[in-house]
Amino acid sequence: MNHLVDFFRRGDVARDIRLLAAQGALAPRASEQLALLVLLVNDPDPEIARAAETTIGVIPRASLATFIGRSDVSAEVRNFFAARGIEPAAPAPGSSRADDAAADAQPLVDAAVEVPAAAATEDEATTLKRIAGLNIAQRIALAMKGSREERTILIRDPNKIVAVAVLSSPKMTDTEIEGIARMGSVSDEILRLIANTRAWVKNYPVVLALAKNAKTPLAVSMNLLSRLNERDLRMLSSDRNVPDVLRITARKKVVLDK
């Protein structure tokens, strides 16, 4: 699931951020960058639509053909370029998923937003101050390309798109997701996105962390109860930090499962 692209599709993104994306300056991976450009050529703002067209125009046709020949590229993106006379190129003989992942690791157009580098001996207070001084475009860029410590701060950013960008970071790990799922200081929207990402909820500790987090939307927590083992259901049934209805339902489930 591509959280950043989905966020753009919902239409909640400010004009200045859409313009940056149309200029190729936000997405850390080629697949995200291309999906955003395909979306933004139809933006109702003419300047944004033109910028997306211009960015697509500077991508070499051979690079585009090679990229859209990958098995994980959507039919929407393939059809978009087919209508412009660019057909997918055949995969190189012997190419693997690892090769595809390596090819996707960088954007097709390098127009990244510049972010001030951290000092070598920077402490947490200094990191917080530095991030607070960044504009939204810089915080988005840092969310996707920064360190684990920086992502831990930015996942709690009051601007939703910054927090969503953290989830889109190529550096994100299951261990980090588990830690975020435990946080009471993140938005319920972020917890919902984690719960709706199949790859992350295959990890039992992530499921448990979401179920135990009082900030997780109740409907999400209730759906996760069926995934918990008896020991964790018992613990949840006596946990005063979760909503009463979740605790009571967990208790009933323990009794029924006997």
Contacts in CASP RR format, 6 or more apart in sequence:
PFRMAT RR
TARGET T0000
AUTHOR 0000-0000-0000
METHOD contacts of the structure
MODEL  1
MNHLVDFFRRGDVARDIRLLAAQGALAPRASEQLALLVLLVNDPDPEIAR
AAETTIGVIPRASLATFIGRSDVSAEVRNFFAARGIEPAAPAPGSSRADD
AAADAQPLVDAAVEVPAAAATEDEATTLKRIAGLNIAQRIALAMKGSREE
RTILIRDPNKIVAVAVLSSPKMTDTEIEGIARMGSVSDEILRLIANTRAW
VKNYPVVLALAKNAKTPLAVSMNLLSRLNERDLRMLSSDRNVPDVLRITA
RKKVVLDK
1 196 0 8 1.000
1 197 0 8 1.000
1 198 0 8 1.000
1 199 0 8 1.000
2 31 0 8 1.000
2 32 0 8 1.000
2 35 0 8 1.000
2 168 0 8 1.000
3 164 0 8 1.000
3 167 0 8 1.000
3 168 0 8 1.000
3 193 0 8 1.000
3 197 0 8 1.000
4 26 0 8 1.000
4 27 0 8 1.000
4 32 0 8 1.000
4 36 0 8 1.000
4 144 0 8 1.000
4 161 0 8 1.000
4 164 0 8 1.000
4 165 0 8 1.000
4 167 0 8 1.000
4 168 0 8 1.000
5 32 0 8 1.000
5 35 0 8 1.000
5 36 0 8 1.000
5 39 0 8 1.000
7 13 0 8 1.000
7 160 0 8 1.000
7 161 0 8 1.000
7 164 0 8 1.000
8 18 0 8 1.000
8 21 0 8 1.000
8 36 0 8 1.000
8 39 0 8 1.000
8 40 0 8 1.000
9 39 0 8 1.000
12 160 0 8 1.000
12 161 0 8 1.000
13 21 0 8 1.000
13 161 0 8 1.000
14 136 0 8 1.000
15 45 0 8 1.000
15 48 0 8 1.000
16 136 0 8 1.000
16 137 0 8 1.000
17 26 0 8 1.000
17 136 0 8 1.000
17 137 0 8 1.000
17 140 0 8 1.000
17 161 0 8 1.000
18 40 0 8 1.000
18 43 0 8 1.000
18 45 0 8 1.000
18 48 0 8 1.000
19 45 0 8 1.000
19 47 0 8 1.000
19 48 0 8 1.000
19 51 0 8 1.000
20 26 0 8 1.000
20 113 0 8 1.000
20 137 0 8 1.000
21 27 0 8 1.000
21 36 0 8 1.000
21 37 0 8 1.000
21 40 0 8 1.000
22 36 0 8 1.000
22 37 0 8 1.000
22 40 0 8 1.000
22 43 0 8 1.000
22 48 0 8 1.000
22 49 0 8 1.000
22 51 0 8 1.000
22 52 0 8 1.000
22 55 0 8 1.000
23 51 0 8 1.000
23 55 0 8 1.000
23 111 0 8 1.000
24 33 0 8 1.000
24 36 0 8 1.000
24 37 0 8 1.000
24 55 0 8 1.000
24 107 0 8 1.000
24 109 0 8 1.000
24 111 0 8 1.000
25 111 0 8 1.000
25 112 0 8 1.000
25 113 0 8 1.000
25 137 0 8 1.000
25 141 0 8 1.000
26 33 0 8 1.000
26 36 0 8 1.000
26 113 0 8 1.000
26 137 0 8 1.000
26 140 0 8 1.000
26 141 0 8 1.000
26 144 0 8 1.000
26 165 0 8 1.000
27 33 0 8 1.000
27 35 0 8 1.000
27 36 0 8 1.000
27 107 0 8 1.000
27 144 0 8 1.000
28 107 0 8 1.000
28 144 0 8 1.000
28 145 0 8 1.000
28 168 0 8 1.000
28 169 0 8 1.000
28 170 0 8 1.000
29 104 0 8 1.000
29 105 0 8 1.000
29 106 0 8 1.000
29 107 0 8 1.000
29 170 0 8 1.000
30 67 0 8 1.000
30 103 0 8 1.000
30 104 0 8 1.000
30 105 0 8 1.000
30 106 0 8 1.000
30 107 0 8 1.000
30 108 0 8 1.000
31 72 0 8 1.000
31 73 0 8 1.000
31 104 0 8 1.000
32 107 0 8 1.000
32 168 0 8 1.000
33 107 0 8 1.000
33 108 0 8 1.000
33 109 0 8 1.000
34 67 0 8 1.000
34 68 0 8 1.000
34 73 0 8 1.000
34 77 0 8 1.000
34 108 0 8 1.000
35 74 0 8 1.000
35 77 0 8 1.000
36 52 0 8 1.000
37 52 0 8 1.000
37 55 0 8 1.000
37 56 0 8 1.000
38 76 0 8 1.000
38 77 0 8 1.000
38 80 0 8 1.000
40 48 0 8 1.000
40 49 0 8 1.000
40 51 0 8 1.000
40 52 0 8 1.000
41 49 0 8 1.000
41 52 0 8 1.000
41 53 0 8 1.000
41 56 0 8 1.000
42 49 0 8 1.000
43 49 0 8 1.000
43 52 0 8 1.000
55 109 0 8 1.000
55 111 0 8 1.000
58 109 0 8 1.000
59 108 0 8 1.000
59 109 0 8 1.000
61 86 0 8 1.000
62 89 0 8 1.000
63 108 0 8 1.000
64 81 0 8 1.000
64 86 0 8 1.000
64 108 0 8 1.000
65 86 0 8 1.000
65 87 0 8 1.000
65 88 0 8 1.000
65 89 0 8 1.000
66 89 0 8 1.000
66 103 0 8 1.000
67 73 0 8 1.000
67 103 0 8 1.000
67 108 0 8 1.000
68 77 0 8 1.000
68 78 0 8 1.000
68 81 0 8 1.000
68 86 0 8 1.000
68 88 0 8 1.000
68 89 0 8 1.000
69 78 0 8 1.000
69 88 0 8 1.000
69 89 0 8 1.000
69 90 0 8 1.000
69 91 0 8 1.000
70 91 0 8 1.000
70 100 0 8 1.000
70 103 0 8 1.000
70 104 0 8 1.000
71 91 0 8 1.000
71 100 0 8 1.000
72 100 0 8 1.000
73 88 0 8 1.000
78 88 0 8 1.000
81 87 0 8 1.000
81 88 0 8 1.000
92 99 0 8 1.000
105 170 0 8 1.000
112 141 0 8 1.000
112 145 0 8 1.000
113 137 0 8 1.000
113 138 0 8 1.000
113 140 0 8 1.000
113 141 0 8 1.000
114 138 0 8 1.000
115 134 0 8 1.000
115 138 0 8 1.000
115 141 0 8 1.000
115 142 0 8 1.000
115 145 0 8 1.000
116 130 0 8 1.000
116 134 0 8 1.000
116 138 0 8 1.000
118 127 0 8 1.000
118 130 0 8 1.000
118 147 0 8 1.000
118 150 0 8 1.000
119 126 0 8 1.000
122 130 0 8 1.000
124 149 0 8 1.000
127 149 0 8 1.000
127 150 0 8 1.000
127 153 0 8 1.000
128 153 0 8 1.000
131 139 0 8 1.000
131 142 0 8 1.000
131 150 0 8 1.000
131 153 0 8 1.000
131 154 0 8 1.000
134 142 0 8 1.000
136 159 0 8 1.000
136 161 0 8 1.000
136 162 0 8 1.000
139 154 0 8 1.000
139 157 0 8 1.000
139 159 0 8 1.000
139 162 0 8 1.000
139 165 0 8 1.000
140 161 0 8 1.000
140 162 0 8 1.000
140 165 0 8 1.000
142 150 0 8 1.000
142 154 0 8 1.000
143 150 0 8 1.000
143 151 0 8 1.000
143 154 0 8 1.000
143 155 0 8 1.000
143 157 0 8 1.000
143 162 0 8 1.000
143 163 0 8 1.000
143 165 0 8 1.000
143 166 0 8 1.000
143 168 0 8 1.000
143 169 0 8 1.000
144 165 0 8 1.000
144 166 0 8 1.000
144 168 0 8 1.000
144 169 0 8 1.000
144 170 0 8 1.000
145 169 0 8 1.000
145 171 0 8 1.000
146 169 0 8 1.000
146 171 0 8 1.000
148 171 0 8 1.000
148 176 0 8 1.000
151 166 0 8 1.000
151 169 0 8 1.000
151 171 0 8 1.000
151 172 0 8 1.000
151 176 0 8 1.000
152 176 0 8 1.000
154 162 0 8 1.000
154 163 0 8 1.000
154 165 0 8 1.000
154 166 0 8 1.000
155 163 0 8 1.000
155 166 0 8 1.000
155 167 0 8 1.000
155 180 0 8 1.000
155 183 0 8 1.000
155 186 0 8 1.000
155 190 0 8 1.000
156 163 0 8 1.000
156 183 0 8 1.000
156 185 0 8 1.000
156 186 0 8 1.000
157 163 0 8 1.000
160 187 0 8 1.000
160 189 0 8 1.000
163 186 0 8 1.000
163 187 0 8 1.000
163 189 0 8 1.000
163 190 0 8 1.000
164 190 0 8 1.000
164 193 0 8 1.000
166 172 0 8 1.000
167 190 0 8 1.000
167 193 0 8 1.000
167 194 0 8 1.000
167 197 0 8 1.000
174 200 0 8 1.000
174 203 0 8 1.000
174 206 0 8 1.000
177 194 0 8 1.000
177 200 0 8 1.000
177 203 0 8 1.000
177 206 0 8 1.000
178 203 0 8 1.000
178 205 0 8 1.000
178 206 0 8 1.000
178 209 0 8 1.000
179 209 0 8 1.000
180 186 0 8 1.000
180 190 0 8 1.000
180 194 0 8 1.000
181 191 0 8 1.000
181 194 0 8 1.000
181 206 0 8 1.000
181 209 0 8 1.000
181 210 0 8 1.000
181 213 0 8 1.000
181 216 0 8 1.000
182 209 0 8 1.000
182 212 0 8 1.000
182 213 0 8 1.000
183 213 0 8 1.000
183 215 0 8 1.000
184 213 0 8 1.000
184 214 0 8 1.000
184 215 0 8 1.000
186 215 0 8 1.000
187 215 0 8 1.000
188 215 0 8 1.000
188 216 0 8 1.000
188 217 0 8 1.000
191 210 0 8 1.000
191 213 0 8 1.000
191 215 0 8 1.000
191 216 0 8 1.000
191 217 0 8 1.000
191 220 0 8 1.000
192 216 0 8 1.000
192 217 0 8 1.000
192 220 0 8 1.000
194 200 0 8 1.000
194 201 0 8 1.000
194 206 0 8 1.000
194 210 0 8 1.000
195 201 0 8 1.000
195 210 0 8 1.000
195 216 0 8 1.000
195 220 0 8 1.000
195 223 0 8 1.000
195 224 0 8 1.000
200 206 0 8 1.000
201 207 0 8 1.000
201 210 0 8 1.000
201 224 0 8 1.000
201 227 0 8 1.000
204 227 0 8 1.000
207 224 0 8 1.000
207 227 0 8 1.000
207 228 0 8 1.000
208 228 0 8 1.000
208 232 0 8 1.000
210 216 0 8 1.000
210 220 0 8 1.000
210 221 0 8 1.000
210 224 0 8 1.000
211 221 0 8 1.000
211 224 0 8 1.000
211 225 0 8 1.000
211 227 0 8 1.000
211 228 0 8 1.000
211 232 0 8 1.000
211 236 0 8 1.000
211 242 0 8 1.000
211 246 0 8 1.000
212 236 0 8 1.000
212 239 0 8 1.000
212 241 0 8 1.000
212 242 0 8 1.000
213 221 0 8 1.000
214 241 0 8 1.000
214 242 0 8 1.000
214 243 0 8 1.000
218 243 0 8 1.000
218 245 0 8 1.000
218 246 0 8 1.000
221 242 0 8 1.000
221 243 0 8 1.000
221 246 0 8 1.000
222 245 0 8 1.000
222 246 0 8 1.000
222 249 0 8 1.000
225 233 0 8 1.000
225 236 0 8 1.000
225 246 0 8 1.000
225 249 0 8 1.000
225 250 0 8 1.000
225 253 0 8 1.000
228 236 0 8 1.000
228 250 0 8 1.000
230 254 0 8 1.000
230 257 0 8 1.000
233 250 0 8 1.000
233 253 0 8 1.000
233 254 0 8 1.000
233 257 0 8 1.000
234 250 0 8 1.000
234 254 0 8 1.000
236 242 0 8 1.000
236 246 0 8 1.000
236 247 0 8 1.000
236 250 0 8 1.000
237 247 0 8 1.000
237 248 0 8 1.000
237 250 0 8 1.000
237 251 0 8 1.000
237 254 0 8 1.000
238 247 0 8 1.000
238 251 0 8 1.000
239 247 0 8 1.000
240 247 0 8 1.000
END
